[in-house]
Amino acid sequence: MDRYPPIADHGLVGDLQTAALVSSRGVIDWFAAPRFDSPSIFASLLDHDGGGHFLLAPEQEEGTWKQLYYPDTAVVVTRFMSPDGVGETVDYMPVHRGLTASDRHTLVRVIRAVRGTVRFSLECRPRFDYARTPHQLDLTEGRATFRAPGATAFLQATFPLERDGQDVRASITLTTGQAEAAVFTTDREGSATPPPQPERDRITEELWEQVDYWQTWVRTSHYHGRWAEMVYRSAITLKLLTYAPSGAPVAAATMGLPEQVGGERNWDYRYTWVRDGSLSVRALLDLGFAEEAARFTHWLGDRLRAHEGPDGEPLQIMYRVDGDPHLTEEVLEHFEGYRGSYPVRAGNAAMDQLQLDIYGEALYALSEGHAVAVQADYHGWKALARTLDWLADSWDRPDEGIWETRGGRQDFTYSRVMCWAAFDRGLKLATDFSRPADTALWTKARDDILEQVMERGWSEKEQSLVQHYGSHVLDASLLLIPRVGFLAPRSASWLSTLDAMDRVLVSDSLVYRYDPAASPDGLRGSEGTFSLCTFLYVDALTRAGRLPQARYTFEKMHTYANHVGLFAEEIGPSGEQLGNFPQAFTHLSLIMAATTLNDALDAVRR
C-alpha cells in the first residue's frame, strides 16, 4: 500500500467543534483537537512516519475495500470484503449539541464481522502538538492513557490492548455477528477523569442517536430538487466544517495538503475567511438552514463591531473560529509533507492582506432571508453603515485579491465588482428596513465603481472583463458577476466575457482560476483546475440560458467527487483531487450551481 493515500481517499467525521479524516483503509490520518485550528494529534497524512495515526481495520491486504456514509449522516462505514469474510469499521464523533466550547472530544470506532471470519488490527500512535511533544503511556486493563504537556488522551476498548513502546496495538478475530469498539477521547492537560468504559449496547444506542441527529437536520431543508443526495452531502459537509460555539465555518478541515504534489502551495485552511464563511452560510440559507445563517450573522456582526482589521480597516480577511484575529504562520520543518510537498505551514500569513472583495461577500450573505432580521437591529446596522461609509472612501485601492496572491497588489476587477455589490446590497437593506444611511454617498460609490470597471477592467483584445486593470489576463472569480447582478446574465458584455473564459480557462468543462504564467502570483509551480470555479461556471452558464452545456458540465463534475461525494480544492491533470480536503468553497458552490440549474430546468419544463 502506498505510504500516502490519495487525498480524496477519505471520509470526514466531526462533532461540530473539530473533525477527523478516515481513509478507506480504516486509518485516521488527520485529527486536531480541541478545535479545528488546534495542533494535530494524528497527522500521518502530512508525515507518514512521524505524524501519528489510528488504524482499526481488517489485517488482510487482499480483498476489496469500500467506504460510504450512512445515508444523510456524518457516520462513515468502511467495508472490507474477501472470500473469508466481510468486515466493517463504523466511525463517528458524538455531536456536541450545546454551544459551549469543550476540551473533550471523542472518536468512536466500531468493528464488526458481517460474514465469515475477520481478524482486525488496532494501532494507536498519537503524536501531540504537530508531533513536537512526546507523551507517556499508562496502560491498564481496557484503557490506555496518553499524557503530554498540554493534553491528555484516553483509548478505551471492549477488547484487550497491548503496549507498543509509548503507543498501543491490538488484534482481535471476529466471526459473523460479533462486534467490538474502541473509543479515543482527547481532553485538557492533567485530566484525571477518564470517560466511562465503553459498553456495546450503549455505543449502539449512541450510534443511532447520531444517525437520527443528522437525518433530522437534513429533513429541515426545503430543497427537494435534482441531485438531492449531492446537495445534502455538501450541506452536511458545510455543517461539519462549522464551529458550533461561534457559528463560524472553516475553509477546510485540513492544513498543508498541496495544490501541486511536491510544490510549495501548501496552506493552512482551518480558519474562518469572511468570504468563504459568508458564501457558505448563504448556500445553507438557500436550502432553508436558517439557524446556521443566524449564527454566522452574529459572529460577523461581532467582527464588524470590534473593528480590528489591519490599518484601521473594519475587517481582516480571516480569523480563528472564536474571532481571534491572530494567525501567525510557521513552517513545521520536521514534517516532510504529503508525498514530499514541503513546506508544511501552520497558521496563515495572508491574514494581514488587503482583500476588498470581502465586504461584498459579507453584504451578499446578509442581504436576504432570515439573516437580515438579526443583523438589522439598530446597533448591528450602525456597525454595518460605518463599514460602508469607510468603504466609500477606501474601495479605489490596489489589493491582493480573492486568490491571496503574494506577487504584489493590483487593481483587481473582482474586488471592485464585490465592492459594488456591497453598496448595492447596503442600499437595499437601508430601504427595506428604513435604516439611517448616507445613501447619496453609497449610491455615488456604487455607480463610480461600475463605470470604472467597465472602462478600465475591459480588454478590447479579449473582448472580456479581465483579472486586473491594465492586463489581458482572464480570471474565473468574475463568474460571480451575473449572480450578484453587476451585469445582466445575458447582456452582450457578459456573454462575451463568458465566451473568452470558455476559450482560455476551461479545459474539458473544468475551470482554472487564472494562468499563473501570464499573471505571476509570487509562488513557484502550477496548480490544477479550481472546483469552486467549475461550479460557478455552471451557475453562469445556467443564467446565460446555456442549459444543455450547464447540465452536462455539472454532471461531469460529479465524476470527480470522491467515493463518498466529497471534494478537495482542485482537480489535477489526471483527475486526482488536490489541496485541502474537504473544501467548503467547493461544496457551497456545488449547492449554488445545483439550486440555480434545478430552478432553470423546472422553469423550462413548466
N, C-alpha and C positions, 0 to 999 in steps of 0.2 A: 504493500500500500504506500502511496506517495506520502512523504513526510508532511506535506501541506495539502489538505483537501482543497478543491475549488472553493472560491469564496461563496458561490451560490449553493454549495452542498450543505446547507444548514436550515433548520427551523429556528424560530425565535420564541422564547418563553419569557414571561415577565410578571411582575406584581404591581405595576404602576408606579414604582419608585426606582427600579433598576431592571435589568434584563440579562439573559444569557443566550448564547448560541449553542445549539445541539447539532452536531454533524450527523449525516445519515449513517455513520458507523457507530453512533451512540456515544460520542465523545463531546463533553462540554469543554470547548477550547477557547471560549471567551466569557468572562463574568467579572464584573466590578461591583463592589458594594461599599457603603450602603446606598449610593446613588449611582445614576448613570455615569456621572463625571468623576467618580471616586477612582483611586488606584485599583488596578486589576488584582484579582485573586487567581483566576485561571486565564492564561494568555498564550497558550501554545500556538495559537493562530498567528502570533507575531514573533514567536521564538519557539520552535518545536521542542528543543531540548531543555530550555531553561524557563519557559513561560508558565508552566503549570497546566495540569489538565485533570479532568474527572471522567474516566471511562467506566461505563457499565453496559456491557453488551455481550452477545454470544462470542465464545472463543473461536469458533470456526471461521476461517478466512474464505473457504469456498462455499458459495451459496449466493443467493440473491438478497440484496438489501433494498428496502423500500421505506419511504417516510411520508407521512401525511399528518394533517391536522384533523383532530376530531372535529366534525363539521361545525362551522361558525363558532369556534372557540380558539383559545390560545394554548390548547393541550396538544403536545407533539407526540405522535406514535411512530416509533422506529421499528420496523419489522425485518426479521431475518428468516429466510425460507431455504430449507435444504431437504434432501431425501430423508435425513434422520429426524428432522423436527422443524417446527416453526416456533420462533420466539419473538417476544415483543418487549421493548422498553418504552414506558409511558412517562413523559416528562411534563411537569407543570410547576408553577410557582403560585402558592396561595395569594390571592389578591388582597392588598391592604385596602379595606373598604372605607376607612376613615380618611381624613385629610391631614393627619398628623404625621410628620416625618418619623420614620422608625430606624433604629440601629439594627434591628433583627430582620433578616431576610432568609427565606427558605427555598431550597430546590428539592423537590420530591421526585424520586425516580423509582418507578415500579417495574419489576421484571416478571414475566410470566411465560410459561410454556403453553402454547396454543395447541400443539400437536406433537406427539413423539417425545423425544428426549433432547434437551438443550442444556449445554454447560455454559454458564455465564462467568465472566471475569469482571472484577472491580479493581480499578486503580484510582486512588485519590491522592493527588500531588499538588496541594495548594502552594502558591508562591505569592506571598503578600507584597503589597506596595510595588507593583510592577516587577516582582521578583527581585527586589532590592533588600528585603528584610527577611532574615532567617526565622524559622519558627521551631518550637519544641513540641513534641508529641507526647501526650499522656493517653495510654490505651488501657481501657478496662473492658469488661465483658459487654459487648454490644455498643460500645461508644468510644470514639476517638476524639480527643480534644487537641486542637492545634492552637498554640498560643504564640503570638508575635507582638512586638511593640505596635500598639495602635489598633489591634484587632484580635478577636478570638473566633474560632470556628469549631463547630461540632459536626461529626459524622456519626450517625446512628443507623443501625441496620437490624433487620429481623433475622440475620444470619451472621455467622462468626466473621470477625475481622482479624487480619494479621498485620503485624508491624513489618514495615519495609523501610528501615532506617528511620527517618522522621516522617515517613509517609505511611500509607495504608494500602493493602491489597486484600483480595479475597477471591475465592472461586466457589461456585455452587452449581449443582446439577438439578434441574427441574424436569418433571415429567408432566404430561398433559393435565392441565387444570391447576397446577401449582403456581403460586405467586409469592414473591418476596418484595421487600422495599428497602431503599437506602435514602436517608434524608440528610442533606447538608445544610447547616444553618450558620450564618455569619452574625456576629454581634460585636459590640464595642470591646475595647481592651479591658481585660480583667473581669469580664462577665463570668460570674460564678454559678449562674443558674442555667443549666442546660435545658433544652426543650424536653418535653415528655418523651419517653421511649416510644418509638412508632409501633402502632398496632395495626394489623392488616385490615380489620373491619373499619377502624377509624379512618385510615388512609383511603379506603374505597369510598366511604361516605364523603370525605373531603373532596375527592376527585369529582364526584357527581355534583357537588356544590359548585366547583369551579366551572364545570360544563354548563350548569344552569345559569351561573352569573353571566357568562359570555353570550350564551344564546338569548337570554332575556334582554341583554343590552342591544344585540343586533336587531331584535324584533321591534325596538323603538324607532328604527329608521322608517322613513316613509318612501324609500326607494324600492320600487318593485319592477324595474325595467330590465332590459337585456343585460347580460354579463353580471348578474347579481352576485354570483359566487366570487368573482374577481373584485367587484366593488366592496363587498363585505370584508373580504380578506384585507383589502387595503385599509378599510376603516378600522378593523381590529388592530392592524399594524400601527396606524397612527395613534390609536389609544394606548397601545403597549409602549409607544415612544413618548408618552406624555407623563410628566412627573406630577402625580395627583396632588401632593400638598400645595403646589403653587399653580397648577394648571398650565405649566409651560412645557411645550413639546421640544424634544431634542431633534437635531437634524438626522442623526443615525445612532444606532446602538453601539457602534464601534469607533475605534481610532486606528490610524496607521495603515489601513488597507489601501493598496496602491491603485492609482488611476492608470498606471502602466507598470506591469511586473518588472521589477528591477530598477524602476525610476524613483525620482525624488518627490513626486506629487503625492505625498502621504500625510494626510491631515487628521486632526482630532475633531470629530463631528459631534461629540457628546454634549453639546451646548445648545442654547436656545437662540437662534437667529430671529430677529424681529421679522424678517422677510419670510422665512420658512414657517415660523410659528403662525404668522397671520394667514398665510395661504392654507396651511394645514387646517386651521380652525374654520376657515371659510369653506373648505371642502367638506368637513364634517357637518357644518351648518347646512350646506346644500342637501345633505342626506337626512336632516332632521335631528341631528345630535346637538340640541340647543345647550345642554348643560356644559359641554366642553367649550363651546363658544363663549359662554358667560364667564367661565373660569379664566380663560386666557385674556378676556377683556379686562378683568380686574388686574391681572398681572401686568398687562401692557399699560393700563392707566397708572399703576404704581410707578412704573418706569418713567412715564411722562411727568408725573408729579415730582419724582426725585430729581429730574433734570441733571443727570450725571454723565452725560456723554462727554467725550474729549473736546477741549477747546470751546466749552460753553454750549455745545450742541445739546438739544433735548434728549437725544437717544444715541447710544452706541449700537453697532450693528448686531452684537451678540452679548449674551450674559450667561452666567451659570443658571441652573434651573431654579435657584432660590432668588434670583435677581442680582446676585453679586456681580459687579462689573469687572472683576479682576481675573484675567485668564492668561497668566504668564506662560509662554511657550518654552518647553525644554526638550532636548533630544535625549532619548533613552539609549545611550550608547552601547549598553550591554545587550540589547535586543538586535538580532540580525535582520528582523523584518520579514514580512510574509514573502517567502521564496526569495529572500535576499533583497527585498525592497527597503533600502535604508536611505535616509534616516527614519526612525520611528519617533514621531513627535507627540508629546502630551501637552495639552494647552493649545492655544491658538493665537499667534501674534497678529492675526488680522483684526483682532478686537478693536484696535485703535485706527482702523482705516475709516476714511470718509466714503460712505455709500449713500447718496442722497435718495436713491430709489426706495429705501425702507419706509419713508413717510407715505409714499403712495400705497405700498402693500398694507401698511397698518390701517390707513383710512379705508382701503378697499375691503378689508376684513370687517371693519366696524360699521360700514355704511348701510348694511341691510340686515334684516332679521332681528332675532332676539338680542344679539349683542348690543345693538344700538340703544335699547332701553336701559341697559346697565350703564353704558358709557355716557349717556346723555344727561345724567344728573348734573346739577349745577357745577360742582367742583371738578368733576371729570371733564365737563365741557370746557371750563375755563383753562384747564391744562391743555386740552386739545386746541383751543383757539390760540393760546400763546405759542404753541408749536407752529401753527400755520402762519401766524404773524412773523415768527422768526424765519420760517422757510421763504416767505415773500421777499426777504432781504438776502437770502442765502442760497437760493437754488441755482443761480448762474455762476457755478464754480466747477472746475475740473474735480473729478473724484476717482476712486479706484474701481468703481463699477460693480455690478452684480457678481462677477466671477472672481472678485478678490485678487485681481492680477497684482503682481509685485514688480511691474515694469514701469511704474510711474503713473501719475494722474492724467486723465484725459477728459475731454468734454463728451462723456458717454451719452449717446442718444437715449438709451433705455432709462438712464437716470432722470433725464429731462421729462420723458414720457410719464414716468411714475410720479414726478413732482406735479405734472399736470393733473394726474389722477387724484393726488392728494387734495389739490384745490377744488377740483370738480366735485369730489365726494364731500369735502368740507362745506361747500356752498349748499349742497343738497341737504346735509344734516341741519345746517343753520336754518334753512327754510322749513324743512319738515317738522322740526322741533321748536321753531320760533325762538332760537337762541341768539344772544347778542354776539355780533361778529362784525369785523371790518370787511364787509362783503365787497366794497369797492376795491380795496387792496387785493383781496383774493381773486376777484374777477380779472383785474389787470394782470396779475401774475399768471393766471391760467391762460389768458389769451396771448400774452407775450411769449410764453413757452411754446404754444402751438405754432405761432408764426416763426419763432427761431428754429424750431426743429425742422419745419418744412423748408426753410430757406437754407439752413446750414447742415442739416443732417441728411440731405438728399444728394445722392450721387447720380449725375446725368449719365455717367459711363455705365453704371449698373442698373439704372432706372429703378432705384431702390433706396429706401432708408438704410443707413449704414451704422456700423458699430459706434464710431465717434466722429465728430466734426473733422473735416479735412482728410478723411480716409475713404477708401473704396472697399473696406472690409465688411462683410456681412456678419450679422450676429443674431443667433436664434432667440435670444431673450426678447427680441421685438415681436415674436409670435404672440405675445400677450396684448399687443396693441388693439386688435378688434374686441377682445374680451373686456378691456377696461373702457372702450369707447373712444379712444383717441382718434381713430379713423373708422369710418363705416366699413364693415367686413367685406362689402362688395364694391367699394369705391375703386376707381382706376388706380390711384396711388398705392392702395394696399394690395390689390391683385398683382400689380407689377412687382411690388416687394416680395410677395409670396412666390411669384414665378422665379425671381432671382434666387431666392433661398432654395427652391427646387433644383436649380442648376448647380449651385455651389456647395450647399451644406447637406444635401440629402443624398444618402447612399443606400439604395435598396430599402427605402422607406425609413431608415434610421437617420437621425439628425445630429450633426456635430454642432457644438456651441459656436465655434468660430475656428479659423485657421491660425494656430499659434505661429506658423512660419510667416504668414502675412501680417500678423499683428503680435509681435513679441510680447510675452507676458512676464518676462523676468525669470522663467524657470526652464530647465533643460527637459528634453524628452517630449513625447507626444501623449495623446490620450485617445480613448475610444469615443464612440458616439454617446451623447448625453441623453439618458432615458427621459428625464424631465422634458427636454426639448422635443422628443418624438411625440410625447403625449400632447404637448402644446401645439405641435404641428397638426395633429388630428383635430384638435379643437378649432384651430384656424381654418383648416380645410372645410370643416363642417359649416362654420359660419359663412364661408365663402360660397357655399352651395355645392361644393365638390364632394357629394356624399359617397359615391362609389369608391373614390380614392381614399376618403377618410376612413370608411369602414374597413377596407382591405388593409390599410396601414395599421389600424387598431387591432385587427385580428392577427396580423403578422407579429405585432409587438408581443402578443400573448405567448408566442412560441419562445420568446426569450426569457419569460419568467422562469423561476426555478421550479422544482418539483412540487413545492407547496404554495406557489403563487407569489413569491417574494422577489423584489428587485433590488439590486445594488444601484450605485450611482450611474454606471456606464456599461456599455456593451463593447467588448473588444473586437479585434479583426476576425477572430474565429467564432464569434458569438458568445464568448465567455463573459461573465459578469465581473466588473472591476469596480474598485472604490469601496467606500464604507457601506455596511450592509446591516439590515435593510435601510434604505434611504427614504426619509419622509417626503422629500421633494418629489421623488418618482411616484410614490403612492398617492400623494394628493393630486398630482397632475393626471394620474390614471382616472381618479374619481371625476375630475373636471371634464376630461375627454369623454368618459362614459355617459355622464349626465347630459352634456351638450349633444352628443351624437344620438343618444337614445331619444331625446326630445325631437330632434330633427327628423329621425326616421319615423317616429309616431306621427309627426305633422304631415309627412308625405303620405303615409298610409291613410290618414283621415281625408 
